[in-house]
């Protein structure tokens, strides 16, 4: 089995370092991380990869477990601004909060040294689903499982990119964008 540094692969794939301990994270038969964060309000921050190694904040999307991932979250508000005559500034009217967008970057790894064909095929199948799927991760749960959002952890995958990996046969990077999708009940009024 090959030994490689995930921080170096991240820089190669996306052109920058995510910082922190990831720059020193080497995938081999040793422990990947030292557990520092206790279980939070949304469950454990740790999971195990297919080799039994502990990883920090993996994501389960549908029935696909992704151990080597990083996620960022963004949101925006829909606001109407009305200028005031002969006054400075404007009146802002909050119309709604748009869907949260989760940008997921990660790796699929053929731990036996072979090309991770099945993992890439699983990503493709997940992307091609024409329905909302469940996403489980302590970070996403903070945004999805709120009381005002009805506690729904459903998302839709809007983008998927599989990257090349120069000189490494058994690792492929991927980018994925998912957005929140909540079930709504509409009432007909006579």
Z-matrix of the N, CA and C atoms (Angstrom, degrees):
N
C 1 1.443
C 2 1.529 1 108.46
N 3 1.308 2 115.99 1 140.88
C 4 1.458 3 121.14 2 -179.05
C 5 1.523 4 110.90 3 -80.85
N 6 1.314 5 114.92 4 155.94
C 7 1.452 6 121.69 5 175.44
C 8 1.521 7 106.78 6 -113.58
N 9 1.328 8 117.10 7 129.81
C 10 1.469 9 120.14 8 179.16
C 11 1.511 10 109.80 9 -147.01
N 12 1.322 11 114.97 10 157.17
C 13 1.450 12 122.96 11 -177.36
C 14 1.525 13 109.16 12 -97.12
N 15 1.351 14 118.22 13 119.76
C 16 1.459 15 121.32 14 -178.28
C 17 1.525 16 111.83 15 -65.46
N 18 1.337 17 118.13 16 -32.14
C 19 1.468 18 120.74 17 176.86
C 20 1.515 19 111.49 18 -61.91
N 21 1.357 20 116.61 19 -43.21
C 22 1.468 21 120.47 20 177.79
C 23 1.527 22 110.83 21 -64.74
N 24 1.337 23 117.12 22 -40.74
C 25 1.469 24 120.02 23 178.31
C 26 1.523 25 111.24 24 -64.87
N 27 1.330 26 116.86 25 -37.85
C 28 1.467 27 120.79 26 178.51
C 29 1.527 28 109.61 27 -61.94
N 30 1.336 29 116.67 28 -45.48
C 31 1.465 30 120.67 29 178.57
C 32 1.527 31 110.27 30 -61.72
N 33 1.323 32 117.15 31 -43.11
C 34 1.463 33 120.98 32 179.84
C 35 1.528 34 111.70 33 -63.89
N 36 1.328 35 117.48 34 -40.19
C 37 1.461 36 121.30 35 -176.72
C 38 1.514 37 113.20 36 -76.53
N 39 1.350 38 117.12 37 -43.64
C 40 1.463 39 120.10 38 -170.50
C 41 1.514 40 114.04 39 -118.54
N 42 1.348 41 117.69 40 -0.28
C 43 1.451 42 120.86 41 171.86
C 44 1.519 43 116.24 42 81.55
N 45 1.304 44 118.20 43 6.57
C 46 1.460 45 120.13 44 176.91
C 47 1.519 46 109.21 45 -153.26
N 48 1.318 47 114.61 46 164.48
C 49 1.463 48 120.19 47 179.34
C 50 1.513 49 109.79 48 -96.61
N 51 1.344 50 118.46 49 134.05
C 52 1.459 51 119.26 50 176.45
C 53 1.524 52 112.24 51 -72.43
N 54 1.331 53 117.34 52 -8.98
C 55 1.453 54 120.79 53 177.51
C 56 1.516 55 112.40 54 79.47
N 57 1.311 56 114.64 55 -177.97
C 58 1.459 57 120.22 56 178.19
C 59 1.515 58 112.30 57 68.48
N 60 1.307 59 115.05 58 -156.32
C 61 1.459 60 121.09 59 -174.13
C 62 1.535 61 112.75 60 -73.40
N 63 1.334 62 117.87 61 -10.63
C 64 1.466 63 119.49 62 -178.92
C 65 1.525 64 111.15 63 -61.67
N 66 1.328 65 117.98 64 -29.29
C 67 1.461 66 120.63 65 -179.71
C 68 1.519 67 112.09 66 -64.57
N 69 1.314 68 117.43 67 -21.89
C 70 1.457 69 121.76 68 179.62
C 71 1.521 70 112.57 69 -105.64
N 72 1.341 71 117.47 70 7.36
C 73 1.462 72 121.70 71 -174.13
C 74 1.530 73 109.51 72 -83.43
N 75 1.328 74 115.32 73 112.18
C 76 1.460 75 122.17 74 -178.93
C 77 1.516 76 108.18 75 -109.94
N 78 1.333 77 116.40 76 131.41
C 79 1.461 78 120.37 77 178.29
C 80 1.520 79 107.76 78 -92.28
N 81 1.309 80 115.25 79 114.59
C 82 1.457 81 123.13 80 172.58
C 83 1.529 82 106.56 81 -157.37
N 84 1.320 83 118.40 82 -154.20
C 85 1.458 84 119.93 83 -176.85
C 86 1.530 85 113.73 84 -85.11
N 87 1.327 86 118.39 85 3.16
C 88 1.458 87 120.64 86 179.28
C 89 1.525 88 109.94 87 -91.32
N 90 1.328 89 116.47 88 170.49
C 91 1.467 90 120.95 89 178.02
C 92 1.518 91 109.56 90 -63.28
N 93 1.335 92 116.00 91 139.17
C 94 1.453 93 120.70 92 -178.41
C 95 1.522 94 112.87 93 -79.93
N 96 1.300 95 117.96 94 -34.76
C 97 1.458 96 119.66 95 -175.31
C 98 1.519 97 110.21 96 -144.34
N 99 1.296 98 115.38 97 162.42
C 100 1.455 99 121.56 98 170.64
C 101 1.519 100 106.79 99 -101.74
N 102 1.300 101 116.81 100 122.29
C 103 1.469 102 121.46 101 -177.54
C 104 1.533 103 109.30 102 -63.72
N 105 1.359 104 115.13 103 121.67
C 106 1.453 105 120.11 104 179.35
C 107 1.523 106 111.70 105 -123.96
N 108 1.313 107 118.89 106 -33.29
C 109 1.453 108 122.25 107 -174.57
C 110 1.522 109 110.41 108 -93.02
N 111 1.337 110 117.64 109 123.82
C 112 1.466 111 119.19 110 177.69
C 113 1.530 112 110.52 111 -72.35
N 114 1.313 113 116.69 112 167.90
C 115 1.457 114 121.54 113 176.76
C 116 1.522 115 109.16 114 -58.67
N 117 1.330 116 116.30 115 134.92
C 118 1.459 117 121.34 116 -177.30
C 119 1.523 118 112.06 117 -102.92
N 120 1.321 119 115.89 118 -166.72
C 121 1.461 120 122.64 119 -179.37
C 122 1.527 121 112.96 120 -64.17
N 123 1.322 122 117.41 121 -22.74
C 124 1.465 123 121.60 122 -175.09
C 125 1.527 124 112.46 123 -111.65
N 126 1.318 125 116.86 124 19.44
C 127 1.454 126 120.65 125 176.50
C 128 1.518 127 112.94 126 107.77
N 129 1.310 128 115.44 127 -172.08
C 130 1.458 129 122.20 128 -177.98
C 131 1.518 130 110.74 129 -73.67
N 132 1.309 131 115.90 130 143.47
C 133 1.462 132 121.91 131 176.80
C 134 1.523 133 112.16 132 -86.43
N 135 1.333 134 116.95 133 0.12
C 136 1.455 135 120.69 134 -173.17
C 137 1.521 136 111.87 135 -121.39
N 138 1.310 137 114.77 136 152.48
C 139 1.454 138 122.28 137 174.08
C 140 1.519 139 107.98 138 -147.23
N 141 1.322 140 116.74 139 -178.97
C 142 1.466 141 120.65 140 178.90
C 143 1.512 142 109.89 141 -118.61
N 144 1.334 143 115.77 142 138.72
C 145 1.460 144 119.59 143 175.19
C 146 1.523 145 109.46 144 -79.49
N 147 1.327 146 117.35 145 -177.56
C 148 1.468 147 121.15 146 -175.83
C 149 1.527 148 113.14 147 -67.23
N 150 1.328 149 116.27 148 -14.86
C 151 1.459 150 120.81 149 178.35
C 152 1.527 151 111.92 150 -95.71
N 153 1.347 152 117.13 151 3.83
C 154 1.452 153 120.93 152 179.33
C 155 1.518 154 114.39 153 83.83
N 156 1.333 155 118.24 154 8.53
C 157 1.458 156 121.74 155 179.35
C 158 1.522 157 109.67 156 -87.15
N 159 1.313 158 115.62 157 145.42
C 160 1.454 159 121.17 158 -179.72
C 161 1.531 160 109.76 159 -78.26
N 162 1.333 161 116.80 160 133.38
C 163 1.461 162 122.21 161 177.46
C 164 1.528 163 108.86 162 -126.89
N 165 1.323 164 115.25 163 152.37
C 166 1.461 165 121.49 164 -177.69
C 167 1.525 166 110.79 165 -91.88
N 168 1.289 167 116.43 166 130.04
C 169 1.455 168 128.09 167 174.28
C 170 1.536 169 114.18 168 48.64
N 171 1.327 170 116.64 169 60.87
C 172 1.465 171 119.28 170 173.41
C 173 1.529 172 109.52 171 -70.92
N 174 1.310 173 115.99 172 166.06
C 175 1.463 174 121.85 173 -179.79
C 176 1.518 175 108.39 174 -122.34
N 177 1.331 176 116.30 175 137.07
C 178 1.457 177 121.11 176 169.71
C 179 1.519 178 106.32 177 -110.93
N 180 1.320 179 115.64 178 121.02
C 181 1.460 180 122.65 179 -178.77
C 182 1.518 181 106.93 180 -120.76
N 183 1.345 182 116.64 181 113.27
C 184 1.457 183 119.73 182 -170.58
C 185 1.516 184 107.74 183 64.57
N 186 1.336 185 117.00 184 -124.21
C 187 1.461 186 119.86 185 175.57
C 188 1.526 187 111.87 186 -107.27
N 189 1.338 188 116.88 187 15.29
C 190 1.463 189 121.86 188 -178.30
C 191 1.531 190 110.14 189 -100.15
N 192 1.326 191 116.65 190 118.99
C 193 1.459 192 123.13 191 177.81
C 194 1.520 193 108.63 192 -90.86
N 195 1.332 194 116.98 193 125.76
C 196 1.465 195 122.19 194 -178.31
C 197 1.528 196 109.35 195 -120.33
N 198 1.346 197 117.58 196 103.35
C 199 1.464 198 119.84 197 -175.01
C 200 1.531 199 114.77 198 -82.60
N 201 1.331 200 119.11 199 -29.35
C 202 1.470 201 121.29 200 -172.92
C 203 1.525 202 109.34 201 -106.53
N 204 1.327 203 116.57 202 72.92
C 205 1.464 204 120.50 203 -174.61
C 206 1.529 205 110.94 204 -135.88
N 207 1.326 206 114.21 205 158.42
C 208 1.453 207 124.08 206 172.73
C 209 1.512 208 106.45 207 -131.82
N 210 1.325 209 116.62 208 140.07
C 211 1.458 210 119.39 209 -176.61
C 212 1.519 211 109.92 210 -129.45
N 213 1.342 212 115.13 211 139.09
C 214 1.460 213 120.15 212 169.42
C 215 1.522 214 107.33 213 -120.24
N 216 1.333 215 115.71 214 154.71
C 217 1.458 216 121.88 215 -175.96
C 218 1.523 217 108.21 216 -124.67
N 219 1.328 218 116.29 217 137.23
C 220 1.461 219 119.75 218 174.19
C 221 1.519 220 108.99 219 -137.26
N 222 1.306 221 114.86 220 152.21
C 223 1.459 222 121.55 221 178.12
C 224 1.513 223 108.88 222 -146.12
N 225 1.295 224 116.20 223 161.84
C 226 1.457 225 120.70 224 177.13
C 227 1.523 226 109.08 225 -146.47
N 228 1.319 227 114.82 226 161.33
C 229 1.457 228 121.32 227 178.84
C 230 1.515 229 109.14 228 -113.82
N 231 1.301 230 115.81 229 147.68
C 232 1.452 231 121.91 230 174.39
C 233 1.533 232 106.36 231 -97.42
N 234 1.340 233 115.72 232 112.10
C 235 1.457 234 122.02 233 -175.01
C 236 1.527 235 109.04 234 -126.84
N 237 1.313 236 116.48 235 134.81
C 238 1.470 237 121.55 236 173.79
C 239 1.522 238 106.88 237 -100.72
N 240 1.338 239 116.02 238 125.60
C 241 1.453 240 121.60 239 179.03
C 242 1.523 241 108.82 240 -106.75
N 243 1.315 242 116.45 241 126.24
C 244 1.462 243 121.76 242 179.35
C 245 1.521 244 108.06 243 -114.86
N 246 1.343 245 116.86 244 117.84
C 247 1.471 246 119.24 245 179.63
C 248 1.529 247 111.22 246 -69.54
N 249 1.320 248 115.37 247 148.80
C 250 1.458 249 121.74 248 178.22
C 251 1.520 250 109.40 249 -101.54
N 252 1.325 251 116.99 250 139.18
C 253 1.463 252 119.46 251 177.94
C 254 1.519 253 109.57 252 -76.82
N 255 1.295 254 114.47 253 138.47
C 256 1.456 255 123.81 254 177.46
C 257 1.526 256 113.37 255 56.14
N 258 1.299 257 116.77 256 26.16
C 259 1.465 258 121.44 257 176.67
C 260 1.532 259 108.63 258 -138.67
N 261 1.288 260 114.83 259 159.68
C 262 1.453 261 120.63 260 178.50
C 263 1.530 262 108.75 261 -88.48
N 264 1.313 263 116.85 262 138.87
C 265 1.454 264 121.24 263 175.77
C 266 1.517 265 113.26 264 92.85
N 267 1.315 266 114.41 265 -167.15
C 268 1.454 267 121.27 266 -177.56
C 269 1.525 268 109.48 267 -148.13
N 270 1.323 269 114.90 268 164.75
C 271 1.460 270 121.35 269 174.10
C 272 1.520 271 106.99 270 -92.36
N 273 1.332 272 116.60 271 131.05
C 274 1.466 273 121.43 272 -179.57
C 275 1.514 274 109.39 273 -108.12
N 276 1.327 275 114.95 274 130.21
C 277 1.456 276 120.81 275 179.29
C 278 1.527 277 108.36 276 -120.00
N 279 1.325 278 115.58 277 115.11
C 280 1.459 279 120.48 278 178.63
C 281 1.521 280 108.79 279 -74.03
N 282 1.318 281 115.97 280 119.70
C 283 1.460 282 121.24 281 179.07
C 284 1.526 283 110.31 282 -92.44
N 285 1.335 284 117.11 283 -48.30
C 286 1.457 285 120.09 284 -179.71
C 287 1.521 286 109.83 285 -167.36
N 288 1.308 287 115.04 286 167.87
C 289 1.459 288 121.58 287 170.11
C 290 1.516 289 105.99 288 -102.80
N 291 1.325 290 115.65 289 124.97
C 292 1.459 291 120.27 290 -179.42
C 293 1.523 292 110.83 291 -69.54
N 294 1.328 293 115.83 292 173.26
C 295 1.458 294 121.01 293 177.21
C 296 1.526 295 110.28 294 -59.82
N 297 1.326 296 116.26 295 145.70
C 298 1.455 297 120.02 296 170.11
C 299 1.516 298 108.27 297 -75.39
N 300 1.331 299 115.18 298 142.82
C 301 1.465 300 122.11 299 177.65
C 302 1.527 301 107.98 300 -113.44
N 303 1.316 302 115.26 301 129.18
C 304 1.457 303 121.50 302 178.59
C 305 1.523 304 107.78 303 -111.82
N 306 1.314 305 116.03 304 120.29
C 307 1.460 306 121.12 305 176.53
C 308 1.524 307 107.29 306 -100.05
N 309 1.326 308 115.18 307 118.61
C 310 1.467 309 121.05 308 -176.91
C 311 1.523 310 108.58 309 -112.47
N 312 1.309 311 116.35 310 126.65
C 313 1.463 312 122.91 311 174.73
C 314 1.514 313 106.87 312 -119.83
N 315 1.308 314 116.28 313 138.05
C 316 1.447 315 117.28 314 -178.76
C 317 1.507 316 113.46 315 -166.44
N 318 1.321 317 114.70 316 -173.03
C 319 1.454 318 122.52 317 179.86
C 320 1.511 319 110.13 318 -129.71
N 321 1.321 320 116.28 319 144.90
C 322 1.458 321 121.91 320 163.99
C 323 1.522 322 105.08 321 -109.32
N 324 1.321 323 115.34 322 136.92
C 325 1.461 324 120.71 323 -171.27
C 326 1.520 325 109.58 324 -130.02
N 327 1.330 326 116.52 325 128.14
C 328 1.458 327 121.73 326 171.01
C 329 1.517 328 107.56 327 -86.59
N 330 1.328 329 117.11 328 95.43
C 331 1.466 330 120.88 329 -173.33
C 332 1.523 331 113.49 330 -65.69
N 333 1.327 332 117.03 331 -14.60
C 334 1.467 333 118.79 332 176.34
C 335 1.525 334 111.51 333 -91.47
N 336 1.343 335 117.17 334 8.93
C 337 1.457 336 121.61 335 177.74
C 338 1.518 337 113.74 336 89.54
N 339 1.334 338 118.45 337 -0.73
C 340 1.467 339 121.06 338 -179.14
C 341 1.526 340 110.58 339 -99.78
N 342 1.316 341 115.61 340 162.96
C 343 1.458 342 122.63 341 178.52
C 344 1.533 343 109.48 342 -58.88
N 345 1.342 344 119.41 343 132.60
C 346 1.472 345 122.32 344 -175.43
C 347 1.532 346 112.96 345 -80.30
N 348 1.309 347 116.71 346 59.07
C 349 1.465 348 122.55 347 -175.31
C 350 1.528 349 112.63 348 -58.35
N 351 1.330 350 117.37 349 -46.56
C 352 1.462 351 119.91 350 -177.76
C 353 1.526 352 111.21 351 -63.60
N 354 1.333 353 117.49 352 -40.87
C 355 1.467 354 120.92 353 179.29
C 356 1.528 355 111.33 354 -63.01
N 357 1.318 356 116.92 355 -41.07
C 358 1.467 357 120.74 356 178.58
C 359 1.524 358 109.80 357 -68.01
N 360 1.324 359 116.76 358 -39.89
C 361 1.466 360 120.25 359 176.71
C 362 1.537 361 110.46 360 -63.13
N 363 1.332 362 117.81 361 -39.38
C 364 1.464 363 121.20 362 177.17
C 365 1.524 364 111.30 363 -63.08
N 366 1.345 365 117.74 364 -40.24
C 367 1.466 366 121.16 365 176.17
C 368 1.529 367 110.79 366 -62.30
N 369 1.329 368 116.40 367 -43.49
C 370 1.466 369 120.39 368 178.99
C 371 1.525 370 111.22 369 -61.75
N 372 1.316 371 117.04 370 -46.67
C 373 1.465 372 120.76 371 179.99
C 374 1.525 373 111.20 372 -60.76
N 375 1.315 374 116.15 373 -41.57
C 376 1.455 375 120.40 374 178.83
C 377 1.529 376 110.64 375 -63.27
N 378 1.319 377 116.46 376 -43.33
C 379 1.465 378 121.31 377 178.83
C 380 1.528 379 111.65 378 -62.66
N 381 1.320 380 117.20 379 -38.28
C 382 1.466 381 121.22 380 -175.62
C 383 1.524 382 113.76 381 -78.03
N 384 1.329 383 118.28 382 -8.76
C 385 1.461 384 120.01 383 175.96
C 386 1.527 385 109.59 384 -60.86
N 387 1.302 386 117.32 385 134.87
C 388 1.454 387 121.53 386 178.66
C 389 1.522 388 110.44 387 -102.16
N 390 1.314 389 115.11 388 52.18
C 391 1.458 390 120.55 389 179.96
C 392 1.520 391 108.85 390 -157.34
N 393 1.315 392 115.07 391 160.80
C 394 1.463 393 120.35 392 175.63
C 395 1.528 394 108.65 393 -71.76
N 396 1.329 395 115.64 394 144.90
C 397 1.459 396 121.12 395 179.82
C 398 1.531 397 109.12 396 -126.52
N 399 1.303 398 115.65 397 162.18
C 400 1.448 399 122.19 398 -178.55
C 401 1.527 400 109.91 399 -83.30
N 402 1.347 401 116.88 400 137.88
C 403 1.459 402 121.52 401 175.38
C 404 1.521 403 108.20 402 -122.08
N 405 1.326 404 116.03 403 128.22
C 406 1.463 405 122.34 404 179.94
C 407 1.528 406 109.67 405 -121.15
N 408 1.324 407 115.23 406 120.22
C 409 1.456 408 122.99 407 175.53
C 410 1.525 409 105.94 408 -170.32
N 411 1.322 410 119.63 409 138.51
C 412 1.467 411 119.25 410 -178.96
C 413 1.536 412 113.48 411 -55.98
N 414 1.328 413 118.26 412 -36.82
C 415 1.464 414 119.83 413 179.75
C 416 1.528 415 111.31 414 -68.28
N 417 1.326 416 118.03 415 -48.15
C 418 1.469 417 119.92 416 -179.64
C 419 1.524 418 111.04 417 -67.35
N 420 1.337 419 117.34 418 -33.23
C 421 1.462 420 120.18 419 179.92
C 422 1.526 421 112.01 420 -62.22
N 423 1.327 422 118.07 421 -30.25
C 424 1.460 423 121.42 422 177.06
C 425 1.533 424 109.94 423 -58.68
N 426 1.323 425 117.48 424 -35.73
C 427 1.458 426 122.05 425 -177.59
C 428 1.525 427 112.69 426 -92.98
N 429 1.323 428 117.46 427 -29.79
C 430 1.462 429 120.70 428 -173.94
C 431 1.516 430 114.14 429 -91.46
N 432 1.299 431 118.04 430 -33.60
C 433 1.462 432 120.31 431 -171.87
C 434 1.521 433 113.38 432 -97.69
N 435 1.317 434 117.79 433 29.56
C 436 1.453 435 121.51 434 178.37
C 437 1.516 436 110.30 435 -75.44
N 438 1.322 437 116.40 436 153.13
C 439 1.471 438 121.13 437 -179.58
C 440 1.529 439 111.23 438 -62.98
N 441 1.343 440 117.15 439 -38.49
C 442 1.460 441 119.08 440 -179.53
C 443 1.525 442 112.50 441 -74.75
N 444 1.316 443 117.91 442 -13.70
C 445 1.465 444 121.74 443 174.52
C 446 1.514 445 111.52 444 -98.06
N 447 1.318 446 116.97 445 13.58
C 448 1.464 447 124.27 446 179.64
C 449 1.521 448 112.96 447 62.86
N 450 1.312 449 117.95 448 17.29
C 451 1.451 450 121.21 449 175.35
C 452 1.511 451 114.83 450 61.91
N 453 1.325 452 117.82 451 37.26
C 454 1.462 453 121.51 452 -178.76
C 455 1.528 454 109.97 453 -102.02
N 456 1.310 455 116.77 454 132.33
C 457 1.462 456 120.64 455 -179.59
C 458 1.531 457 111.06 456 -111.26
N 459 1.319 458 115.63 457 41.86
C 460 1.463 459 121.60 458 -177.92
C 461 1.529 460 109.66 459 -96.90
N 462 1.324 461 115.86 460 137.88
C 463 1.462 462 122.28 461 178.91
C 464 1.525 463 109.57 462 -138.09
N 465 1.319 464 114.82 463 163.47
C 466 1.461 465 122.22 464 175.24
C 467 1.520 466 107.20 465 -123.62
N 468 1.322 467 116.74 466 133.68
C 469 1.465 468 121.04 467 177.18
C 470 1.517 469 107.84 468 -82.04
N 471 1.340 470 116.69 469 123.08
C 472 1.465 471 120.57 470 -179.10
C 473 1.521 472 112.94 471 -104.73
N 474 1.327 473 117.79 472 -23.89
C 475 1.469 474 120.49 473 -178.93
C 476 1.526 475 110.08 474 -145.39
N 477 1.328 476 115.64 475 146.60
C 478 1.462 477 122.10 476 174.68
C 479 1.515 478 108.43 477 -145.48
N 480 1.320 479 116.53 478 130.74
C 481 1.463 480 122.48 479 175.74
C 482 1.520 481 107.86 480 -131.13
N 483 1.334 482 116.68 481 129.16
C 484 1.465 483 122.40 482 172.91
C 485 1.522 484 106.34 483 -105.36
N 486 1.320 485 117.29 484 127.02
C 487 1.463 486 122.22 485 -175.83
C 488 1.516 487 111.60 486 -96.13
N 489 1.305 488 114.26 487 159.62
C 490 1.456 489 119.45 488 171.28
C 491 1.524 490 107.79 489 -78.87
N 492 1.309 491 116.74 490 159.04
C 493 1.469 492 121.63 491 176.50
C 494 1.516 493 107.27 492 -130.49
N 495 1.291 494 115.40 493 101.15
C 496 1.462 495 120.74 494 -176.06
C 497 1.513 496 111.52 495 -64.83
N 498 1.301 497 116.18 496 120.25
C 499 1.450 498 121.60 497 174.52
C 500 1.519 499 115.95 498 78.57
N 501 1.320 500 117.62 499 0.81
C 502 1.467 501 119.79 500 178.42
C 503 1.518 502 107.95 501 -124.72
N 504 1.299 503 115.79 502 115.61
C 505 1.466 504 121.61 503 -174.62
C 506 1.521 505 113.37 504 -77.61
N 507 1.319 506 117.75 505 -33.88
C 508 1.457 507 120.92 506 -168.28
C 509 1.538 508 114.77 507 -103.64
N 510 1.339 509 117.68 508 13.55
C 511 1.462 510 121.50 509 179.42
C 512 1.519 511 109.15 510 -133.03
N 513 1.333 512 116.82 511 133.78
C 514 1.457 513 121.92 512 174.26
C 515 1.527 514 108.44 513 -133.15
N 516 1.320 515 115.17 514 134.67
C 517 1.448 516 120.76 515 175.46
C 518 1.519 517 109.84 516 -88.08
N 519 1.322 518 116.11 517 154.51
C 520 1.458 519 120.17 518 175.75
C 521 1.522 520 109.65 519 -144.52
N 522 1.328 521 115.27 520 153.15
C 523 1.463 522 124.50 521 171.49
C 524 1.508 523 107.01 522 -119.52
N 525 1.315 524 115.86 523 141.95
C 526 1.453 525 120.08 524 178.82
C 527 1.527 526 107.56 525 -144.17
N 528 1.316 527 116.22 526 138.75
C 529 1.458 528 121.00 527 173.40
C 530 1.515 529 108.08 528 -116.47
N 531 1.336 530 115.62 529 129.60
C 532 1.458 531 120.75 530 176.06
C 533 1.521 532 107.97 531 -126.88
N 534 1.320 533 115.91 532 149.20
C 535 1.461 534 121.62 533 179.14
C 536 1.523 535 109.13 534 -125.80
N 537 1.331 536 115.71 535 153.73
C 538 1.458 537 120.51 536 -179.81
C 539 1.525 538 110.51 537 -65.43
N 540 1.310 539 115.30 538 149.76
C 541 1.459 540 121.63 539 176.98
C 542 1.522 541 107.10 540 -144.49
N 543 1.311 542 116.39 541 112.45
C 544 1.456 543 120.18 542 -178.28
C 545 1.513 544 110.75 543 -109.23
N 546 1.315 545 114.37 544 139.51
C 547 1.466 546 119.93 545 175.10
C 548 1.521 547 108.17 546 -74.78
N 549 1.308 548 115.34 547 133.48
C 550 1.463 549 120.51 548 -179.64
C 551 1.532 550 109.14 549 -120.20
N 552 1.313 551 114.53 550 147.00
C 553 1.477 552 119.70 551 173.98
C 554 1.516 553 108.00 552 -108.10
N 555 1.306 554 115.99 553 123.54
C 556 1.457 555 120.78 554 177.50
C 557 1.509 556 108.74 555 -102.62
N 558 1.317 557 116.60 556 137.15
C 559 1.458 558 121.84 557 179.11
C 560 1.527 559 108.53 558 -108.25
N 561 1.312 560 116.14 559 132.33
C 562 1.454 561 121.52 560 175.00
C 563 1.522 562 108.47 561 -87.62
N 564 1.306 563 116.17 562 127.43
C 565 1.455 564 121.06 563 178.69
C 566 1.517 565 107.59 564 -108.93
N 567 1.333 566 115.41 565 125.56
C 568 1.473 567 119.73 566 -179.54
C 569 1.513 568 111.52 567 -74.95
